[in-house]
Amino acid sequence: MSMPDAQKREQEQKSLLKIDDSFKKMIIAKDVPAPWYTEEGILVTGLFDFLQDPDSLESL
């Protein structure tokens, strides 16, 4: 999944925000230069960063 614009990013976040639980939420995208958190606390990270870091799920 590549996120070329704000509309696509919003689409990806909507489905996660509809889930009312306390689990960590993460969006893995193909072209993200550096991991960052949205205002809602969702981690957005790149595919290669996610795959290369064995502790990527723990860092949420």
CHARMM-style PDB file with segment names, atoms N, HN, CA, C and O in Angstrom:
ATOM      1  N   MET     1       0.848  -1.176   0.000  1.00  0.00      PROA
ATOM      2  CA  MET     1       0.000   0.000   0.000  1.00  0.00      PROA
ATOM      3  C   MET     1       0.886   1.228   0.000  1.00  0.00      PROA
ATOM      4  O   MET     1       1.699   1.410   0.906  1.00  0.00      PROA
ATOM      5  N   SER     2       0.743   2.035  -0.962  1.00  0.00      PROA
ATOM      6  HN  SER     2       0.082   1.888  -1.698  1.00  0.00      PROA
ATOM      7  CA  SER     2       1.449   3.308  -1.003  1.00  0.00      PROA
ATOM      8  C   SER     2       0.432   4.394  -0.688  1.00  0.00      PROA
ATOM      9  O   SER     2      -0.709   4.328  -1.145  1.00  0.00      PROA
ATOM     10  N   MET     3       0.832   5.385   0.083  1.00  0.00      PROA
ATOM     11  HN  MET     3       1.759   5.439   0.454  1.00  0.00      PROA
ATOM     12  CA  MET     3      -0.099   6.454   0.446  1.00  0.00      PROA
ATOM     13  C   MET     3       0.301   7.743  -0.267  1.00  0.00      PROA
ATOM     14  O   MET     3       1.066   8.539   0.277  1.00  0.00      PROA
ATOM     15  N   PRO     4      -0.205   7.953  -1.466  1.00  0.00      PROA
ATOM     16  CA  PRO     4       0.208   9.110  -2.247  1.00  0.00      PROA
ATOM     17  C   PRO     4      -0.365  10.429  -1.765  1.00  0.00      PROA
ATOM     18  O   PRO     4       0.181  11.484  -2.086  1.00  0.00      PROA
ATOM     19  N   ASP     5      -1.443  10.402  -1.008  1.00  0.00      PROA
ATOM     20  HN  ASP     5      -1.887   9.545  -0.746  1.00  0.00      PROA
ATOM     21  CA  ASP     5      -2.040  11.671  -0.607  1.00  0.00      PROA
ATOM     22  C   ASP     5      -2.805  11.534   0.702  1.00  0.00      PROA
ATOM     23  O   ASP     5      -2.954  10.440   1.248  1.00  0.00      PROA
ATOM     24  N   ALA     6      -3.280  12.660   1.184  1.00  0.00      PROA
ATOM     25  HN  ALA     6      -3.159  13.548   0.741  1.00  0.00      PROA
ATOM     26  CA  ALA     6      -3.998  12.702   2.462  1.00  0.00      PROA
ATOM     27  C   ALA     6      -5.288  11.885   2.413  1.00  0.00      PROA
ATOM     28  O   ALA     6      -5.686  11.298   3.419  1.00  0.00      PROA
ATOM     29  N   GLN     7      -5.935  11.842   1.265  1.00  0.00      PROA
ATOM     30  HN  GLN     7      -5.612  12.319   0.447  1.00  0.00      PROA
ATOM     31  CA  GLN     7      -7.188  11.097   1.142  1.00  0.00      PROA
ATOM     32  C   GLN     7      -6.956   9.599   1.374  1.00  0.00      PROA
ATOM     33  O   GLN     7      -7.742   8.955   2.070  1.00  0.00      PROA
ATOM     34  N   LYS     8      -5.913   9.054   0.814  1.00  0.00      PROA
ATOM     35  HN  LYS     8      -5.274   9.577   0.249  1.00  0.00      PROA
ATOM     36  CA  LYS     8      -5.607   7.634   1.003  1.00  0.00      PROA
ATOM     37  C   LYS     8      -5.238   7.363   2.457  1.00  0.00      PROA
ATOM     38  O   LYS     8      -5.653   6.351   3.022  1.00  0.00      PROA
ATOM     39  N   ARG     9      -4.469   8.252   3.064  1.00  0.00      PROA
ATOM     40  HN  ARG     9      -4.132   9.074   2.605  1.00  0.00      PROA
ATOM     41  CA  ARG     9      -4.075   8.106   4.470  1.00  0.00      PROA
ATOM     42  C   ARG     9      -5.313   8.118   5.359  1.00  0.00      PROA
ATOM     43  O   ARG     9      -5.418   7.320   6.291  1.00  0.00      PROA
ATOM     44  N   GLU    10      -6.239   9.009   5.078  1.00  0.00      PROA
ATOM     45  HN  GLU    10      -6.154   9.657   4.320  1.00  0.00      PROA
ATOM     46  CA  GLU    10      -7.483   9.088   5.856  1.00  0.00      PROA
ATOM     47  C   GLU    10      -8.302   7.805   5.692  1.00  0.00      PROA
ATOM     48  O   GLU    10      -8.888   7.316   6.658  1.00  0.00      PROA
ATOM     49  N   GLN    11      -8.345   7.270   4.494  1.00  0.00      PROA
ATOM     50  HN  GLN    11      -7.870   7.668   3.709  1.00  0.00      PROA
ATOM     51  CA  GLN    11      -9.077   6.029   4.232  1.00  0.00      PROA
ATOM     52  C   GLN    11      -8.504   4.879   5.062  1.00  0.00      PROA
ATOM     53  O   GLN    11      -9.256   4.092   5.638  1.00  0.00      PROA
ATOM     54  N   GLU    12      -7.198   4.783   5.124  1.00  0.00      PROA
ATOM     55  HN  GLU    12      -6.587   5.422   4.656  1.00  0.00      PROA
ATOM     56  CA  GLU    12      -6.563   3.713   5.888  1.00  0.00      PROA
ATOM     57  C   GLU    12      -6.817   3.863   7.391  1.00  0.00      PROA
ATOM     58  O   GLU    12      -7.001   2.866   8.089  1.00  0.00      PROA
ATOM     59  N   GLN    13      -6.827   5.088   7.887  1.00  0.00      PROA
ATOM     60  HN  GLN    13      -6.677   5.899   7.320  1.00  0.00      PROA
ATOM     61  CA  GLN    13      -7.035   5.332   9.318  1.00  0.00      PROA
ATOM     62  C   GLN    13      -8.473   5.078   9.737  1.00  0.00      PROA
ATOM     63  O   GLN    13      -8.720   4.620  10.852  1.00  0.00      PROA
ATOM     64  N   LYS    14      -9.425   5.369   8.860  1.00  0.00      PROA
ATOM     65  HN  LYS    14      -9.225   5.741   7.954  1.00  0.00      PROA
ATOM     66  CA  LYS    14     -10.846   5.222   9.206  1.00  0.00      PROA
ATOM     67  C   LYS    14     -11.172   3.820   9.696  1.00  0.00      PROA
ATOM     68  O   LYS    14     -11.844   3.651  10.713  1.00  0.00      PROA
ATOM     69  N   SER    15     -10.699   2.826   8.979  1.00  0.00      PROA
ATOM     70  HN  SER    15     -10.152   2.963   8.153  1.00  0.00      PROA
ATOM     71  CA  SER    15     -11.029   1.451   9.366  1.00  0.00      PROA
ATOM     72  C   SER    15     -10.444   1.105  10.726  1.00  0.00      PROA
ATOM     73  O   SER    15     -11.066   0.378  11.500  1.00  0.00      PROA
ATOM     74  N   LEU    16      -9.250   1.619  11.027  1.00  0.00      PROA
ATOM     75  HN  LEU    16      -8.744   2.209  10.399  1.00  0.00      PROA
ATOM     76  CA  LEU    16      -8.649   1.343  12.336  1.00  0.00      PROA
ATOM     77  C   LEU    16      -9.374   2.082  13.461  1.00  0.00      PROA
ATOM     78  O   LEU    16      -9.521   1.552  14.563  1.00  0.00      PROA
ATOM     79  N   LEU    17      -9.819   3.287  13.187  1.00  0.00      PROA
ATOM     80  HN  LEU    17      -9.699   3.718  12.293  1.00  0.00      PROA
ATOM     81  CA  LEU    17     -10.492   4.079  14.210  1.00  0.00      PROA
ATOM     82  C   LEU    17     -11.883   3.551  14.533  1.00  0.00      PROA
ATOM     83  O   LEU    17     -12.412   3.827  15.610  1.00  0.00      PROA
ATOM     84  N   LYS    18     -12.483   2.797  13.621  1.00  0.00      PROA
ATOM     85  HN  LYS    18     -12.053   2.572  12.747  1.00  0.00      PROA
ATOM     86  CA  LYS    18     -13.809   2.220  13.872  1.00  0.00      PROA
ATOM     87  C   LYS    18     -13.741   1.067  14.863  1.00  0.00      PROA
ATOM     88  O   LYS    18     -14.756   0.688  15.449  1.00  0.00      PROA
ATOM     89  N   ILE    19     -12.554   0.510  15.051  1.00  0.00      PROA
ATOM     90  HN  ILE    19     -11.730   0.818  14.575  1.00  0.00      PROA
ATOM     91  CA  ILE    19     -12.380  -0.596  15.984  1.00  0.00      PROA
ATOM     92  C   ILE    19     -12.177  -0.025  17.379  1.00  0.00      PROA
ATOM     93  O   ILE    19     -11.172   0.631  17.651  1.00  0.00      PROA
ATOM     94  N   ASP    20     -13.124  -0.276  18.249  1.00  0.00      PROA
ATOM     95  HN  ASP    20     -13.941  -0.809  18.028  1.00  0.00      PROA
ATOM     96  CA  ASP    20     -13.085   0.294  19.600  1.00  0.00      PROA
ATOM     97  C   ASP    20     -12.463  -0.712  20.569  1.00  0.00      PROA
ATOM     98  O   ASP    20     -13.166  -1.423  21.287  1.00  0.00      PROA
ATOM     99  N   ASP    21     -11.145  -0.753  20.572  1.00  0.00      PROA
ATOM    100  HN  ASP    21     -10.574  -0.176  19.989  1.00  0.00      PROA
ATOM    101  CA  ASP    21     -10.443  -1.626  21.498  1.00  0.00      PROA
ATOM    102  C   ASP    21      -9.140  -0.951  21.917  1.00  0.00      PROA
ATOM    103  O   ASP    21      -8.847   0.168  21.497  1.00  0.00      PROA
ATOM    104  N   SER    22      -8.383  -1.623  22.728  1.00  0.00      PROA
ATOM    105  HN  SER    22      -8.621  -2.532  23.070  1.00  0.00      PROA
ATOM    106  CA  SER    22      -7.152  -1.018  23.234  1.00  0.00      PROA
ATOM    107  C   SER    22      -5.900  -1.580  22.557  1.00  0.00      PROA
ATOM    108  O   SER    22      -4.786  -1.347  23.025  1.00  0.00      PROA
ATOM    109  N   PHE    23      -6.079  -2.312  21.466  1.00  0.00      PROA
ATOM    110  HN  PHE    23      -6.984  -2.500  21.085  1.00  0.00      PROA
ATOM    111  CA  PHE    23      -4.926  -2.860  20.764  1.00  0.00      PROA
ATOM    112  C   PHE    23      -4.155  -1.761  20.049  1.00  0.00      PROA
ATOM    113  O   PHE    23      -4.728  -0.747  19.650  1.00  0.00      PROA
ATOM    114  N   LYS    24      -2.862  -1.967  19.891  1.00  0.00      PROA
ATOM    115  HN  LYS    24      -2.397  -2.790  20.215  1.00  0.00      PROA
ATOM    116  CA  LYS    24      -2.021  -1.027  19.169  1.00  0.00      PROA
ATOM    117  C   LYS    24      -2.389  -1.081  17.694  1.00  0.00      PROA
ATOM    118  O   LYS    24      -2.693  -2.142  17.148  1.00  0.00      PROA
ATOM    119  N   LYS    25      -2.355   0.078  17.067  1.00  0.00      PROA
ATOM    120  HN  LYS    25      -2.108   0.939  17.510  1.00  0.00      PROA
ATOM    121  CA  LYS    25      -2.735   0.151  15.658  1.00  0.00      PROA
ATOM    122  C   LYS    25      -1.559   0.666  14.839  1.00  0.00      PROA
ATOM    123  O   LYS    25      -0.824   1.557  15.264  1.00  0.00      PROA
ATOM    124  N   MET    26      -1.400   0.084  13.655  1.00  0.00      PROA
ATOM    125  HN  MET    26      -1.998  -0.640  13.310  1.00  0.00      PROA
ATOM    126  CA  MET    26      -0.249   0.388  12.834  1.00  0.00      PROA
ATOM    127  C   MET    26      -0.630   0.327  11.360  1.00  0.00      PROA
ATOM    128  O   MET    26      -1.384  -0.547  10.933  1.00  0.00      PROA
ATOM    129  N   ILE    27      -0.097   1.267  10.597  1.00  0.00      PROA
ATOM    130  HN  ILE    27       0.515   1.978  10.944  1.00  0.00      PROA
ATOM    131  CA  ILE    27      -0.243   1.248   9.146  1.00  0.00      PROA
ATOM    132  C   ILE    27       1.152   1.045   8.576  1.00  0.00      PROA
ATOM    133  O   ILE    27       2.074   1.800   8.886  1.00  0.00      PROA
ATOM    134  N   ILE    28       1.299   0.028   7.747  1.00  0.00      PROA
ATOM    135  HN  ILE    28       0.550  -0.585   7.496  1.00  0.00      PROA
ATOM    136  CA  ILE    28       2.578  -0.253   7.108  1.00  0.00      PROA
ATOM    137  C   ILE    28       2.443   0.142   5.647  1.00  0.00      PROA
ATOM    138  O   ILE    28       1.621  -0.405   4.912  1.00  0.00      PROA
ATOM    139  N   ALA    29       3.263   1.099   5.239  1.00  0.00      PROA
ATOM    140  HN  ALA    29       3.931   1.543   5.836  1.00  0.00      PROA
ATOM    141  CA  ALA    29       3.186   1.632   3.885  1.00  0.00      PROA
ATOM    142  C   ALA    29       4.503   1.408   3.149  1.00  0.00      PROA
ATOM    143  O   ALA    29       5.560   1.262   3.763  1.00  0.00      PROA
ATOM    144  N   LYS    30       4.419   1.384   1.864  1.00  0.00      PROA
ATOM    145  HN  LYS    30       3.561   1.502   1.365  1.00  0.00      PROA
ATOM    146  CA  LYS    30       5.599   1.134   1.051  1.00  0.00      PROA
ATOM    147  C   LYS    30       6.588   2.293   1.099  1.00  0.00      PROA
ATOM    148  O   LYS    30       7.791   2.067   1.234  1.00  0.00      PROA
ATOM    149  N   ASP    31       6.115   3.502   0.994  1.00  0.00      PROA
ATOM    150  HN  ASP    31       5.138   3.685   0.885  1.00  0.00      PROA
ATOM    151  CA  ASP    31       6.992   4.667   0.846  1.00  0.00      PROA
ATOM    152  C   ASP    31       6.848   5.654   1.998  1.00  0.00      PROA
ATOM    153  O   ASP    31       6.290   6.738   1.821  1.00  0.00      PROA
ATOM    154  N   VAL    32       7.343   5.291   3.167  1.00  0.00      PROA
ATOM    155  HN  VAL    32       7.795   4.411   3.311  1.00  0.00      PROA
ATOM    156  CA  VAL    32       7.332   6.205   4.314  1.00  0.00      PROA
ATOM    157  C   VAL    32       8.787   6.451   4.703  1.00  0.00      PROA
ATOM    158  O   VAL    32       9.494   5.513   5.072  1.00  0.00      PROA
ATOM    159  N   PRO    33       9.244   7.709   4.624  1.00  0.00      PROA
ATOM    160  CA  PRO    33      10.663   7.971   4.904  1.00  0.00      PROA
ATOM    161  C   PRO    33      11.077   7.697   6.348  1.00  0.00      PROA
ATOM    162  O   PRO    33      12.191   7.232   6.589  1.00  0.00      PROA
ATOM    163  N   ALA    34      10.216   7.971   7.291  1.00  0.00      PROA
ATOM    164  HN  ALA    34       9.311   8.348   7.095  1.00  0.00      PROA
ATOM    165  CA  ALA    34      10.531   7.742   8.701  1.00  0.00      PROA
ATOM    166  C   ALA    34       9.239   7.411   9.446  1.00  0.00      PROA
ATOM    167  O   ALA    34       8.188   7.966   9.125  1.00  0.00      PROA
ATOM    168  N   PRO    35       9.298   6.522  10.428  1.00  0.00      PROA
ATOM    169  CA  PRO    35       8.093   6.199  11.213  1.00  0.00      PROA
ATOM    170  C   PRO    35       7.577   7.429  11.956  1.00  0.00      PROA
ATOM    171  O   PRO    35       8.361   8.250  12.431  1.00  0.00      PROA
ATOM    172  N   TRP    36       6.266   7.550  12.051  1.00  0.00      PROA
ATOM    173  HN  TRP    36       5.629   6.883  11.665  1.00  0.00      PROA
ATOM    174  CA  TRP    36       5.641   8.653  12.777  1.00  0.00      PROA
ATOM    175  C   TRP    36       4.275   8.219  13.281  1.00  0.00      PROA
ATOM    176  O   TRP    36       3.711   7.230  12.813  1.00  0.00      PROA
ATOM    177  N   TYR    37       3.751   8.971  14.242  1.00  0.00      PROA
ATOM    178  HN  TYR    37       4.210   9.774  14.622  1.00  0.00      PROA
ATOM    179  CA  TYR    37       2.437   8.701  14.828  1.00  0.00      PROA
ATOM    180  C   TYR    37       1.434   9.740  14.359  1.00  0.00      PROA
ATOM    181  O   TYR    37       1.755  10.923  14.252  1.00  0.00      PROA
ATOM    182  N   THR    38       0.216   9.292  14.079  1.00  0.00      PROA
ATOM    183  HN  THR    38      -0.045   8.331  14.166  1.00  0.00      PROA
ATOM    184  CA  THR    38      -0.860  10.214  13.742  1.00  0.00      PROA
ATOM    185  C   THR    38      -1.373  10.850  15.038  1.00  0.00      PROA
ATOM    186  O   THR    38      -0.969  10.454  16.131  1.00  0.00      PROA
ATOM    187  N   GLU    39      -2.247  11.819  14.911  1.00  0.00      PROA
ATOM    188  HN  GLU    39      -2.575  12.141  14.023  1.00  0.00      PROA
ATOM    189  CA  GLU    39      -2.840  12.461  16.094  1.00  0.00      PROA
ATOM    190  C   GLU    39      -3.660  11.463  16.911  1.00  0.00      PROA
ATOM    191  O   GLU    39      -3.847  11.652  18.113  1.00  0.00      PROA
ATOM    192  N   GLU    40      -4.145  10.410  16.269  1.00  0.00      PROA
ATOM    193  HN  GLU    40      -3.992  10.256  15.293  1.00  0.00      PROA
ATOM    194  CA  GLU    40      -4.953   9.390  16.945  1.00  0.00      PROA
ATOM    195  C   GLU    40      -4.091   8.294  17.567  1.00  0.00      PROA
ATOM    196  O   GLU    40      -4.623   7.362  18.170  1.00  0.00      PROA
ATOM    197  N   GLY    41      -2.779   8.391  17.430  1.00  0.00      PROA
ATOM    198  HN  GLY    41      -2.347   9.148  16.940  1.00  0.00      PROA
ATOM    199  CA  GLY    41      -1.884   7.414  18.039  1.00  0.00      PROA
ATOM    200  C   GLY    41      -1.587   6.195  17.186  1.00  0.00      PROA
ATOM    201  O   GLY    41      -1.096   5.189  17.698  1.00  0.00      PROA
ATOM    202  N   ILE    42      -1.873   6.268  15.900  1.00  0.00      PROA
ATOM    203  HN  ILE    42      -2.271   7.086  15.484  1.00  0.00      PROA
ATOM    204  CA  ILE    42      -1.594   5.159  14.993  1.00  0.00      PROA
ATOM    205  C   ILE    42      -0.181   5.325  14.447  1.00  0.00      PROA
ATOM    206  O   ILE    42       0.174   6.392  13.946  1.00  0.00      PROA
ATOM    207  N   LEU    43       0.618   4.273  14.543  1.00  0.00      PROA
ATOM    208  HN  LEU    43       0.329   3.407  14.950  1.00  0.00      PROA
ATOM    209  CA  LEU    43       1.973   4.314  14.017  1.00  0.00      PROA
ATOM    210  C   LEU    43       1.937   4.085  12.515  1.00  0.00      PROA
ATOM    211  O   LEU    43       1.337   3.120  12.040  1.00  0.00      PROA
ATOM    212  N   VAL    44       2.582   4.976  11.769  1.00  0.00      PROA
ATOM    213  HN  VAL    44       3.069   5.760  12.154  1.00  0.00      PROA
ATOM    214  CA  VAL    44       2.731   4.820  10.324  1.00  0.00      PROA
ATOM    215  C   VAL    44       4.212   4.562  10.078  1.00  0.00      PROA
ATOM    216  O   VAL    44       5.059   5.392  10.410  1.00  0.00      PROA
ATOM    217  N   THR    45       4.515   3.411   9.497  1.00  0.00      PROA
ATOM    218  HN  THR    45       3.827   2.738   9.228  1.00  0.00      PROA
ATOM    219  CA  THR    45       5.906   3.035   9.272  1.00  0.00      PROA
ATOM    220  C   THR    45       6.067   2.457   7.882  1.00  0.00      PROA
ATOM    221  O   THR    45       5.099   2.034   7.251  1.00  0.00      PROA
ATOM    222  N   GLY    46       7.295   2.447   7.421  1.00  0.00      PROA
ATOM    223  HN  GLY    46       8.082   2.791   7.934  1.00  0.00      PROA
ATOM    224  CA  GLY    46       7.602   1.907   6.102  1.00  0.00      PROA
ATOM    225  C   GLY    46       7.719   0.399   6.131  1.00  0.00      PROA
ATOM    226  O   GLY    46       8.020  -0.197   7.165  1.00  0.00      PROA
ATOM    227  N   LEU    47       7.481  -0.200   5.000  1.00  0.00      PROA
ATOM    228  HN  LEU    47       7.236   0.284   4.160  1.00  0.00      PROA
ATOM    229  CA  LEU    47       7.539  -1.649   4.885  1.00  0.00      PROA
ATOM    230  C   LEU    47       8.924  -2.182   5.237  1.00  0.00      PROA
ATOM    231  O   LEU    47       9.042  -3.143   5.997  1.00  0.00      PROA
ATOM    232  N   PHE    48       9.964  -1.570   4.696  1.00  0.00      PROA
ATOM    233  HN  PHE    48       9.868  -0.789   4.079  1.00  0.00      PROA
ATOM    234  CA  PHE    48      11.311  -2.060   4.950  1.00  0.00      PROA
ATOM    235  C   PHE    48      11.729  -1.850   6.402  1.00  0.00      PROA
ATOM    236  O   PHE    48      12.411  -2.704   6.969  1.00  0.00      PROA
ATOM    237  N   ASP    49      11.340  -0.739   7.014  1.00  0.00      PROA
ATOM    238  HN  ASP    49      10.786  -0.045   6.553  1.00  0.00      PROA
ATOM    239  CA  ASP    49      11.632  -0.525   8.434  1.00  0.00      PROA
ATOM    240  C   ASP    49      10.954  -1.599   9.276  1.00  0.00      PROA
ATOM    241  O   ASP    49      11.548  -2.132  10.214  1.00  0.00      PROA
ATOM    242  N   PHE    50       9.721  -1.907   8.938  1.00  0.00      PROA
ATOM    243  HN  PHE    50       9.239  -1.474   8.176  1.00  0.00      PROA
ATOM    244  CA  PHE    50       8.958  -2.917   9.674  1.00  0.00      PROA
ATOM    245  C   PHE    50       9.602  -4.301   9.552  1.00  0.00      PROA
ATOM    246  O   PHE    50       9.727  -5.028  10.538  1.00  0.00      PROA
ATOM    247  N   LEU    51      10.002  -4.650   8.342  1.00  0.00      PROA
ATOM    248  HN  LEU    51       9.900  -4.060   7.541  1.00  0.00      PROA
ATOM    249  CA  LEU    51      10.569  -5.979   8.116  1.00  0.00      PROA
ATOM    250  C   LEU    51      11.981  -6.138   8.682  1.00  0.00      PROA
ATOM    251  O   LEU    51      12.364  -7.235   9.089  1.00  0.00      PROA
ATOM    252  N   GLN    52      12.749  -5.061   8.711  1.00  0.00      PROA
ATOM    253  HN  GLN    52      12.438  -4.170   8.380  1.00  0.00      PROA
ATOM    254  CA  GLN    52      14.132  -5.151   9.167  1.00  0.00      PROA
ATOM    255  C   GLN    52      14.279  -5.069  10.676  1.00  0.00      PROA
ATOM    256  O   GLN    52      15.318  -5.453  11.214  1.00  0.00      PROA
ATOM    257  N   ASP    53      13.273  -4.582  11.360  1.00  0.00      PROA
ATOM    258  HN  ASP    53      12.430  -4.270  10.922  1.00  0.00      PROA
ATOM    259  CA  ASP    53      13.361  -4.419  12.810  1.00  0.00      PROA
ATOM    260  C   ASP    53      12.564  -5.538  13.504  1.00  0.00      PROA
ATOM    261  O   ASP    53      11.333  -5.515  13.479  1.00  0.00      PROA
ATOM    262  N   PRO    54      13.235  -6.500  14.113  1.00  0.00      PROA
ATOM    263  CA  PRO    54      12.510  -7.602  14.765  1.00  0.00      PROA
ATOM    264  C   PRO    54      11.650  -7.140  15.946  1.00  0.00      PROA
ATOM    265  O   PRO    54      10.748  -7.867  16.363  1.00  0.00      PROA
ATOM    266  N   ASP    55      11.908  -5.964  16.487  1.00  0.00      PROA
ATOM    267  HN  ASP    55      12.640  -5.373  16.148  1.00  0.00      PROA
ATOM    268  CA  ASP    55      11.135  -5.440  17.606  1.00  0.00      PROA
ATOM    269  C   ASP    55      10.151  -4.363  17.181  1.00  0.00      PROA
ATOM    270  O   ASP    55       9.699  -3.587  18.023  1.00  0.00      PROA
ATOM    271  N   SER    56       9.809  -4.291  15.910  1.00  0.00      PROA
ATOM    272  HN  SER    56      10.176  -4.921  15.226  1.00  0.00      PROA
ATOM    273  CA  SER    56       8.952  -3.217  15.422  1.00  0.00      PROA
ATOM    274  C   SER    56       7.566  -3.224  16.066  1.00  0.00      PROA
ATOM    275  O   SER    56       6.983  -2.158  16.262  1.00  0.00      PROA
ATOM    276  N   LEU    57       7.030  -4.383  16.397  1.00  0.00      PROA
ATOM    277  HN  LEU    57       7.503  -5.249  16.238  1.00  0.00      PROA
ATOM    278  CA  LEU    57       5.724  -4.433  17.049  1.00  0.00      PROA
ATOM    279  C   LEU    57       5.808  -4.020  18.508  1.00  0.00      PROA
ATOM    280  O   LEU    57       4.829  -3.520  19.062  1.00  0.00      PROA
ATOM    281  N   GLU    58       6.923  -4.213  19.124  1.00  0.00      PROA
ATOM    282  HN  GLU    58       7.718  -4.620  18.674  1.00  0.00      PROA
ATOM    283  CA  GLU    58       7.103  -3.849  20.537  1.00  0.00      PROA
ATOM    284  C   GLU    58       7.279  -2.343  20.703  1.00  0.00      PROA
ATOM    285  O   GLU    58       7.012  -1.804  21.776  1.00  0.00      PROA
ATOM    286  N   SER    59       7.723  -1.667  19.661  1.00  0.00      PROA
ATOM    287  HN  SER    59       7.940  -2.105  18.789  1.00  0.00      PROA
ATOM    288  CA  SER    59       7.989  -0.231  19.770  1.00  0.00      PROA
ATOM    289  C   SER    59       6.735   0.622  19.628  1.00  0.00      PROA
ATOM    290  O   SER    59       6.817   1.850  19.675  1.00  0.00      PROA
ATOM    291  N   LEU    60       5.584  -0.005  19.457  1.00  0.00      PROA
ATOM    292  HN  LEU    60       5.517  -1.002  19.418  1.00  0.00      PROA
ATOM    293  CA  LEU    60       4.335   0.755  19.306  1.00  0.00      PROA
ATOM    294  C   LEU    60       3.970   1.472  20.567  1.00  0.00      PROA
ATOM    295  OT1 LEU    60       2.949   2.157  20.614  1.00  0.00      PROA
TER     296      LEU     60
END
